[in-house]
Amino acid sequence: MINRERICDEFSKQAEIDSPSYKEAAIAAYLEKRFRQLGAVVEFDDCGPKIGSESGNLIARLPGEKPGAPFLISVHMDTVTPAENVEPVLQEGVFTSAGETILGADDKAGIVEAIEAIEVLREQQIPHVPLEIVVTVCEEQGLLGAKQLDFSQFKAKRGIALDTTGVDIVINQAPAANRFKVDIFGHEAHAGVCPEQGISAIEIAGRAIARMQLGRIDHETTANIGTIEGGLASNIVPRQVTLRGEVRSHNGDKLRQQTEQIVQALEEEVARATIEIDGESKHASMSLELTEDFPLMQVTEGAPILQLIRAAGDALGRPQEIRAAGGGSDANIYNGQGIDMVILATGMEKVHTVNEEVKVDDMVKVSELLVEILRRA
Ligand SMILES: [Zn+2]
């Protein structure tokens, strides 16, 4: 049923089109044509200029013969770098890149599997509900494309993102994340001549960080200060330091509490850093940029979308392993907008490295599972 050769051909074609984030015009043009060939109505949204990408998100709509709400399939067209002149090589059933580039199986394996599944539905005349297929841009840059999607245009209430490593694995939970950037401002002074006239921004940061709980907070919460930058020279009491960090949790309350704990440590240490010079008091200050990076993804074990995938896997004699992930992906954004979306493994391995690979057998398996899911949706 699944056409192995067509998969190899499709994957080679897509892998050969370089598509690093922001430079997706060529792959977008290819996919527009390809989805039209499959009978879809294709359009792009206008997010390109807003996020600095050459392309908007591609939205392909395929009519269905079965009544019912559409089913959503989400993949992304951008890749990480190095992605210049990617040359896919197929050897003993495994695709790798020929040189010092990534392969782009993340997420082209997923795109190819979605295309193959649609080819099979058409060939075998398998009735299915309408499909809404979204190919986002700049996923690798912080889900930039997905964050710009206009969700009022989708009728689907459930779907699948094809975008994780392994095979026969389904991700149903992923944490929400907050990201922050804090500038702490003290006062400059000569460190040898008059240090008592300065307020060290680095000292304030140090004290605040020492009070923070960081790393793995509990089984579902993590926190990190990822960068610290500041100061000018060893003989100057530093006026400014900038911290960047994040908090993630599978629990919304814990995410909030943990973020508050970090902000509070900073605010209290900044408030405490006051000095008196000639009867005049000098204070430190801070400015905080707090962003909700992505919302929670939490599809319950009993949700219809998981029942559907389990049933499809069982029918193929391939029970699906349901698990939680530690990272955020486009699926978080859909879930935040009320669409029950889980992530299906695509067979890609060693992603985000020049050793990235994908087995043809695995792409065949995922396409087969996808056909079975869509037949039952
Ligand atoms: Zn990906």
Residues whose N, C-alpha, C, O or C-beta is under 5 A from the ligand:
A	BS01	ZN	D106 D107 D163
